[in-house]
Amino acid sequence: MGAYVALLLVHLHLPQAGSLKAKRSELQSVKAQLHGRHGLTVAEVDHQDTWQRSTLAAALTGGSAAQLEAATDRVVRWLEDRFPEGVRVERTLVSFEDVGALG
């Protein structure tokens, strides 16, 4: 049985956000689409009080490393299309066995 988790840190630059309210509106849309369209669990983890920056942590699970890699590739392409000059994504893929070995 395979059990894998993809973890992503999404660093966003939101130049159009002129206030925290505008930023939160944009982030709400991004988080909803990442969850609804791509199946990720998402949370803002840094820069909550900064108007034009945000860091999101996201996770996606799957039964195959190849399937999960393809899914995260789609997510990265979607983010790059939405934020052509304002996104950087760090990602890692671990298996349940990898995580179990840590504990």
DSSP file (Angstrom, degrees, kcal/mol; ACC not computed):
  #  RESIDUE AA STRUCTURE BP1 BP2  ACC     N-H-->O    O-->H-N    N-H-->O    O-->H-N    TCO  KAPPA ALPHA  PHI   PSI    X-CA   Y-CA   Z-CA
    1    1 A M              0   0    0      0, 0.0     2,-0.4     0, 0.0    62,-0.0   0.000 360.0 360.0 360.0 132.1    0.0    0.0    0.0
    2    2 A G        +     0   0    0     61,-0.2     2,-0.4    94,-0.1    62,-0.0  -0.858 360.0 175.7-103.4 137.5    1.3    3.4   -0.9
    3    3 A A        +     0   0    0     -2,-0.4    93,-2.5     2,-0.0     2,-0.3  -0.946  11.2 172.7-140.7 118.4    0.5    6.5    1.1
    4    4 A Y  E     -AB  62  95A   0     58,-2.9    58,-1.9    -2,-0.4     2,-0.4  -0.902  18.3-157.9-129.6 153.1    2.1    9.8    0.1
    5    5 A V  E     -AB  61  94A   0     89,-2.8    89,-2.6    -2,-0.3     2,-0.5  -0.999   5.8-155.6-131.3 130.4    1.9   13.5    1.1
    6    6 A A  E     -AB  60  93A   0     54,-3.3    54,-1.9    -2,-0.4     2,-0.5  -0.925  12.9-164.0-102.1 127.5    2.9   16.5   -1.0
    7    7 A L  E     -AB  59  92A   0     85,-2.9    85,-2.2    -2,-0.5     2,-0.4  -0.946   7.3-172.6-113.2 131.5    3.7   19.6    1.1
    8    8 A L  E     -AB  58  91A   0     50,-2.8    50,-2.5    -2,-0.5     2,-0.5  -0.969  18.3-160.2-126.1 139.0    3.9   22.9   -0.6
    9    9 A L  E     -AB  57  90A   0     81,-2.7    81,-2.7    -2,-0.4     2,-0.6  -0.987  17.7-162.5-111.4 119.7    4.9   26.4    0.7
   10   10 A V  E     -AB  56  89A   0     46,-3.1    46,-2.7    -2,-0.5     2,-0.7  -0.911   3.7-163.4-110.4 113.6    3.5   29.0   -1.6
   11   11 A H  E     -AB  55  88A   0     77,-3.2    77,-1.9    -2,-0.6     2,-0.4  -0.868  16.1-169.1 -99.3 115.7    5.1   32.4   -1.4
   12   12 A L  E     -AB  54  87A   0     42,-3.3    42,-1.7    -2,-0.7     2,-0.5  -0.836  20.2-160.7-111.5 142.9    2.8   35.0   -3.0
   13   13 A H  E     -A   53   0A   0     73,-2.9    40,-0.2    -2,-0.4    72,-0.1  -0.993   9.0-171.1-114.9 124.9    3.4   38.6   -4.0
   14   14 A L    >   +     0   0    0     38,-3.0     3,-1.6    -2,-0.5    39,-0.1  -0.712  11.4 170.9-117.5  77.4    0.1   40.5   -4.4
   15   15 A P  T 3  S+     0   0    0      0, 0.0    -1,-0.1     0, 0.0    37,-0.1   0.756  75.6  59.1 -63.7 -24.5    1.0   43.9   -5.9
   16   16 A Q  T 3  S+     0   0    0     36,-0.1     2,-0.6     6,-0.1    36,-0.1   0.648  80.1 101.8 -78.8 -14.1   -2.6   44.8   -6.6
   17   17 A A    <   +     0   0    0     -3,-1.6    -3,-0.1     1,-0.2     3,-0.1  -0.604  42.3 174.6 -76.3 114.3   -3.6   44.5   -2.9
   18   18 A G        +     0   0    0     -2,-0.6     2,-0.3     1,-0.1    -1,-0.2   0.374  66.6  18.1 -99.3   3.0   -3.8   48.0   -1.5
   19   19 A S  S  > S-     0   0    0     32,-0.2     4,-2.2     1,-0.1     5,-0.1  -0.974  82.2-102.7-160.6 166.4   -5.1   46.9    1.9
   20   20 A L  H  > S+     0   0    0     -2,-0.3     4,-2.9     1,-0.2     5,-0.2   0.865 121.2  56.9 -64.4 -34.3   -5.3   43.9    4.2
   21   21 A K  H  > S+     0   0    0      2,-0.2     4,-1.9     1,-0.2    -1,-0.2   0.918 108.2  46.1 -63.0 -43.4   -9.0   43.6    3.2
   22   22 A A  H  > S+     0   0    0      2,-0.2     4,-2.1     1,-0.2    -2,-0.2   0.902 113.3  50.0 -65.2 -41.6   -8.1   43.4   -0.5
   23   23 A K  H  X S+     0   0    0     -4,-2.2     4,-2.9     1,-0.2     5,-0.2   0.936 110.0  49.7 -62.2 -46.9   -5.4   40.9    0.2
   24   24 A R  H  X S+     0   0    0     -4,-2.9     4,-2.4     1,-0.2    -1,-0.2   0.869 109.1  52.7 -62.6 -36.2   -7.7   38.7    2.3
   25   25 A S  H  X S+     0   0    0     -4,-1.9     4,-1.6     2,-0.2    -1,-0.2   0.935 112.1  44.9 -63.1 -46.5  -10.3   38.8   -0.5
   26   26 A E  H  X S+     0   0    0     -4,-2.1     4,-2.3     1,-0.2    -2,-0.2   0.918 113.9  49.5 -63.3 -44.6   -7.7   37.6   -3.1
   27   27 A L  H  X S+     0   0    0     -4,-2.9     4,-3.2     1,-0.2     5,-0.3   0.877 106.0  56.7 -65.0 -36.9   -6.4   34.9   -0.7
   28   28 A Q  H  X S+     0   0    0     -4,-2.4     4,-2.2    -5,-0.2    -1,-0.2   0.916 109.7  46.0 -59.5 -42.3   -9.9   33.7    0.0
   29   29 A S  H  X S+     0   0    0     -4,-1.6     4,-2.2     2,-0.2    -2,-0.2   0.925 114.1  47.4 -65.4 -45.7  -10.4   33.1   -3.7
   30   30 A V  H  X S+     0   0    0     -4,-2.3     4,-2.6     1,-0.2     5,-0.2   0.935 113.6  47.2 -62.5 -47.4   -7.0   31.4   -4.1
   31   31 A K  H  X S+     0   0    0     -4,-3.2     4,-2.1     1,-0.2    -1,-0.2   0.895 111.5  51.3 -63.6 -39.7   -7.5   29.1   -1.1
   32   32 A A  H  X S+     0   0    0     -4,-2.2     4,-3.3    -5,-0.3     5,-0.3   0.901 112.8  45.5 -64.0 -40.9  -11.0   28.2   -2.3
   33   33 A Q  H  X>S+     0   0    0     -4,-2.2     4,-2.2     2,-0.2     5,-1.0   0.887 111.0  52.0 -71.6 -38.5   -9.8   27.3   -5.8
   34   34 A L  H  X5S+     0   0    0     -4,-2.6     6,-2.1    -5,-0.2     4,-0.6   0.900 118.6  38.8 -62.1 -38.7   -6.8   25.3   -4.5
   35   35 A H  H  X5S+     0   0    0     -4,-2.1     4,-1.2     4,-0.2    -2,-0.2   0.957 124.7  35.6 -75.0 -52.2   -9.1   23.4   -2.3
   36   36 A G  H  <5S+     0   0    0     -4,-3.3    -3,-0.2    -5,-0.2    -2,-0.2   0.905 128.5  31.7 -71.9 -43.3  -12.1   23.0   -4.6
   37   37 A R  H  <5S+     0   0    0     -4,-2.2    -3,-0.2    -5,-0.3    -1,-0.2   0.839 134.8  24.1 -84.4 -35.8  -10.3   22.6   -7.9
   38   38 A H  H  <<S-     0   0    0     -5,-1.0    -3,-0.2    -4,-0.6    -2,-0.2   0.516  96.4-122.5-114.7  -7.4   -7.1   20.9   -6.8
   39   39 A G     <  +     0   0    0     -4,-1.2    22,-0.3    -6,-0.2    -4,-0.2   0.677  57.5 147.1  78.5  18.0   -8.1   19.1   -3.6
   40   40 A L        -     0   0    0     -6,-2.1     2,-0.5    -7,-0.1    -1,-0.2  -0.562  48.7-132.7 -87.9 150.8   -5.5   20.8   -1.3
   41   41 A T  E     -C   59   0A   0     18,-2.2    18,-1.9    -2,-0.2     2,-0.4  -0.900  37.2-170.8 -94.1 131.2   -5.8   21.7    2.3
   42   42 A V  E     +C   58   0A   0     -2,-0.5     2,-0.3    16,-0.2    16,-0.2  -0.959  19.2 170.7-134.6 141.8   -4.5   25.2    2.6
   43   43 A A  E     -C   57   0A   0     14,-2.2    14,-3.0    -2,-0.4     2,-0.5  -0.992  35.5-119.3-145.4 143.4   -3.6   27.7    5.4
   44   44 A E  E     +C   56   0A   0     -2,-0.3    12,-0.3    12,-0.2     3,-0.1  -0.728  35.5 171.8 -79.0 126.9   -1.9   31.1    5.5
   45   45 A V  E     +     0   0A   0     10,-3.0     2,-0.3    -2,-0.5    11,-0.2   0.498  54.4  23.7-118.7  -7.6    1.2   30.6    7.7
   46   46 A D  E    S+C   55   0A   0      9,-1.2     9,-1.7     1,-0.1    -1,-0.2  -0.993 103.9  30.4-157.4 156.5    3.1   33.9    7.3
   47   47 A H    >   +     0   0    0     -2,-0.3     3,-1.6     7,-0.2     6,-0.3   0.779  60.0 152.9  67.5  31.4    2.8   37.6    6.5
   48   48 A Q  T 3  S+     0   0    0      1,-0.3    -1,-0.1     6,-0.1   -24,-0.1   0.808  74.9  43.0 -60.5 -29.3   -0.8   37.8    7.8
   49   49 A D  T 3  S+     0   0    0      0, 0.0     2,-0.5     0, 0.0    -1,-0.3   0.196  94.3  96.3-103.5  15.5   -0.4   41.5    8.6
   50   50 A T    <   -     0   0    0     -3,-1.6     3,-0.4     3,-0.3   -31,-0.1  -0.913  65.1-146.4-108.3 131.5    1.4   42.4    5.4
   51   51 A W  S    S+     0   0    0     -2,-0.5   -32,-0.2     1,-0.2    -1,-0.1   0.896  91.0  27.6 -63.7 -45.0   -0.6   43.8    2.5
   52   52 A Q  S    S+     0   0    0    -34,-0.1   -38,-3.0   -39,-0.1     2,-0.3   0.267 110.8  66.3-111.6  11.9    1.2   42.5   -0.5
   53   53 A R  E     +A   13   0A   0     -3,-0.4     2,-0.3    -6,-0.3    -3,-0.3  -0.959  48.2 165.6-132.4 152.0    2.8   39.3    0.7
   54   54 A S  E     -A   12   0A   0    -42,-1.7   -42,-3.3    -2,-0.3     2,-0.5  -0.966  20.6-153.2-158.4 148.1    1.5   35.9    1.9
   55   55 A T  E     -AC  11  46A   0     -9,-1.7   -10,-3.0    -2,-0.3    -9,-1.2  -0.994  17.1-167.5-123.9 125.4    2.9   32.5    2.5
   56   56 A L  E     -AC  10  44A   0    -46,-2.7   -46,-3.1    -2,-0.5     2,-0.4  -0.877  10.9-150.7-109.5 142.0    0.5   29.5    2.3
   57   57 A A  E     +AC   9  43A   0    -14,-3.0   -14,-2.2    -2,-0.4     2,-0.3  -0.937  23.4 179.7-105.8 136.3    1.1   26.0    3.4
   58   58 A A  E     -AC   8  42A   0    -50,-2.5   -50,-2.8    -2,-0.4     2,-0.4  -0.974  12.1-164.8-138.6 150.7   -0.7   23.3    1.4
   59   59 A A  E     -AC   7  41A   0    -18,-1.9   -18,-2.2    -2,-0.3     2,-0.3  -0.989   5.3-178.1-138.1 146.5   -1.0   19.6    1.5
   60   60 A L  E     -A    6   0A   0    -54,-1.9   -54,-3.3    -2,-0.4     2,-0.3  -0.995  12.3-154.1-142.1 137.2   -2.2   16.9   -0.9
   61   61 A T  E     +A    5   0A   0     -2,-0.3     2,-0.3   -22,-0.3   -56,-0.2  -0.787  19.3 157.7-113.9 158.1   -2.4   13.2   -0.3
   62   62 A G  E     -A    4   0A   0    -58,-1.9   -58,-2.9    -2,-0.3     3,-0.1  -0.984  45.9-119.9-167.6 168.4   -2.4   10.3   -2.7
   63   63 A G  S    S+     0   0    0     -2,-0.3     2,-0.4   -60,-0.2   -61,-0.2   0.473  95.9  50.6 -95.3  -4.4   -1.6    6.6   -3.1
   64   64 A S     >  -     0   0    0      1,-0.1     4,-2.3   -60,-0.1     5,-0.2  -0.998  65.8-146.5-138.8 133.3    1.0    7.0   -5.8
   65   65 A A  H  > S+     0   0    0     -2,-0.4     4,-2.4     1,-0.2     5,-0.2   0.903 104.7  50.6 -62.6 -40.8    4.1    9.2   -5.9
   66   66 A A  H  > S+     0   0    0      2,-0.2     4,-2.2     1,-0.2    -1,-0.2   0.911 110.7  48.5 -64.9 -42.2    3.8    9.6   -9.6
   67   67 A Q  H  > S+     0   0    0      1,-0.2     4,-2.1     2,-0.2    -1,-0.2   0.910 113.6  47.0 -63.0 -42.6    0.2   10.6   -9.4
   68   68 A L  H  X S+     0   0    0     -4,-2.3     4,-2.5     2,-0.2    -2,-0.2   0.874 109.7  53.1 -69.0 -37.5    0.9   13.1   -6.6
   69   69 A E  H  X S+     0   0    0     -4,-2.4     4,-2.1     2,-0.2    -1,-0.2   0.916 110.4  48.0 -62.5 -43.5    3.9   14.6   -8.5
   70   70 A A  H  X S+     0   0    0     -4,-2.2     4,-1.9     2,-0.2    -2,-0.2   0.895 111.3  51.0 -64.2 -40.0    1.6   15.2  -11.5
   71   71 A A  H  X S+     0   0    0     -4,-2.1     4,-1.9     1,-0.2    -2,-0.2   0.906 110.6  47.6 -65.1 -42.1   -1.0   16.8   -9.3
   72   72 A T  H  X S+     0   0    0     -4,-2.5     4,-2.6     1,-0.2    -1,-0.2   0.854 107.7  56.8 -69.9 -32.7    1.5   19.1   -7.7
   73   73 A D  H  X S+     0   0    0     -4,-2.1     4,-2.4     2,-0.2    -1,-0.2   0.920 107.3  49.3 -59.5 -43.1    2.8   20.0  -11.2
   74   74 A R  H  X S+     0   0    0     -4,-1.9     4,-2.4     2,-0.2    -2,-0.2   0.896 110.5  50.4 -63.1 -40.6   -0.7   21.1  -12.2
   75   75 A V  H  X S+     0   0    0     -4,-1.9     4,-2.6     2,-0.2    -2,-0.2   0.932 110.7  48.6 -63.4 -46.0   -1.0   23.2   -9.0
   76   76 A V  H  X S+     0   0    0     -4,-2.6     4,-2.6     1,-0.2    -2,-0.2   0.918 111.7  49.3 -62.3 -43.4    2.3   24.9   -9.7
   77   77 A R  H  X S+     0   0    0     -4,-2.4     4,-2.2     2,-0.2    -1,-0.2   0.914 110.9  50.5 -61.7 -41.9    1.3   25.7  -13.3
   78   78 A W  H  X S+     0   0    0     -4,-2.4     4,-2.1     2,-0.2    -2,-0.2   0.922 112.2  46.7 -61.5 -44.6   -2.0   27.0  -12.1
   79   79 A L  H  X S+     0   0    0     -4,-2.6     4,-2.7     1,-0.2    -2,-0.2   0.905 111.6  50.8 -64.7 -41.3   -0.4   29.3   -9.6
   80   80 A E  H  < S+     0   0    0     -4,-2.6    -1,-0.2     1,-0.2    -2,-0.2   0.863 111.1  49.2 -65.9 -35.1    2.2   30.5  -12.1
   81   81 A D  H  < S+     0   0    0     -4,-2.2    -1,-0.2    -5,-0.2    -2,-0.2   0.895 115.6  43.3 -67.8 -39.8   -0.6   31.3  -14.6
   82   82 A R  H  < S+     0   0    0     -4,-2.1    -2,-0.2     1,-0.3    -1,-0.2   0.848 129.5  26.3 -75.3 -34.6   -2.5   33.2  -11.9
   83   83 A F  S >< S+     0   0    0     -4,-2.7     3,-1.3    -5,-0.2     4,-0.3  -0.634  72.3 174.4-127.5  71.7    0.5   35.1  -10.5
   84   84 A P  T 3  S+     0   0    0      0, 0.0    -1,-0.1     0, 0.0     3,-0.1   0.760  83.8  18.0 -57.6 -29.5    3.0   35.2  -13.4
   85   85 A E  T 3  S+     0   0    0    -72,-0.1    -5,-0.1     1,-0.1    -2,-0.0   0.208 121.8  60.2-124.4  16.1    5.6   37.4  -11.6
   86   86 A G  S <  S+     0   0    0     -3,-1.3   -73,-2.9    -6,-0.1     2,-0.4   0.035  80.7  82.3-139.0  34.2    4.6   36.9   -8.0
   87   87 A V  E     +B   12   0A   0     -4,-0.3     2,-0.4   -75,-0.2   -75,-0.2  -0.999  36.6 177.8-141.4 142.4    4.8   33.3   -6.9
   88   88 A R  E     -B   11   0A   0    -77,-1.9   -77,-3.2    -2,-0.4     2,-0.5  -0.987  15.4-160.7-137.3 130.8    7.4   30.9   -5.7
   89   89 A V  E     -B   10   0A   0     -2,-0.4     2,-0.4   -79,-0.2   -79,-0.2  -0.953   7.1-168.8-119.9 126.1    6.5   27.3   -4.7
   90   90 A E  E     +B    9   0A   0    -81,-2.7   -81,-2.7    -2,-0.5     2,-0.3  -0.909  20.2 178.8-103.7 138.0    8.6   25.0   -2.5
   91   91 A R  E     -B    8   0A   0     -2,-0.4     2,-0.3   -83,-0.2   -83,-0.2  -0.990  17.8-177.6-144.4 153.5    7.5   21.5   -2.5
   92   92 A T  E     -B    7   0A   0    -85,-2.2   -85,-2.9    -2,-0.3     2,-0.4  -0.987  13.0-150.9-144.2 150.9    8.4   18.1   -1.0
   93   93 A L  E     +B    6   0A   0     -2,-0.3     2,-0.3   -87,-0.2   -87,-0.2  -0.991  19.7 176.3-125.9 125.9    6.9   14.7   -1.4
   94   94 A V  E     -B    5   0A   0    -89,-2.6   -89,-2.8    -2,-0.4     2,-0.2  -0.946  21.0-135.1-130.1 151.4    7.1   12.1    1.4
   95   95 A S  E  >  -B    4   0A   0     -2,-0.3     4,-2.0   -91,-0.2   -91,-0.2  -0.598  30.8-110.6 -95.9 163.7    5.8    8.6    1.9
   96   96 A F  H  > S+     0   0    0    -93,-2.5     4,-3.0     1,-0.2     5,-0.2   0.882 121.7  55.4 -58.7 -38.1    4.2    7.3    5.1
   97   97 A E  H  > S+     0   0    0    -94,-0.3     4,-1.8     2,-0.2    -1,-0.2   0.891 105.1  52.6 -63.4 -38.7    7.3    5.2    5.6
   98   98 A D  H  > S+     0   0    0      2,-0.2     4,-0.6     1,-0.2    -2,-0.2   0.932 113.9  42.1 -60.7 -45.5    9.5    8.3    5.4
   99   99 A V  H >X S+     0   0    0     -4,-2.0     3,-1.0     1,-0.2     4,-0.9   0.894 111.7  54.8 -70.3 -40.6    7.4   10.0    8.1
  100  100 A G  H 3< S+     0   0    0     -4,-3.0     3,-0.5     1,-0.3    -1,-0.2   0.830 101.5  59.1 -61.7 -32.2    7.2    6.9   10.2
  101  101 A A  H 3< S+     0   0    0     -4,-1.8    -1,-0.3     1,-0.2    -2,-0.2   0.735 100.8  57.1 -69.5 -21.5   10.9    6.6   10.2
  102  102 A L  H <<        0   0    0     -3,-1.0    -1,-0.2    -4,-0.6    -2,-0.2   0.785 360.0 360.0 -77.3 -28.0   11.1   10.0   11.8
  103  103 A G     <        0   0    0     -4,-0.9    -1,-0.2    -3,-0.5    -2,-0.2   0.447 360.0 360.0 -95.3 360.0    9.0    9.1   14.8
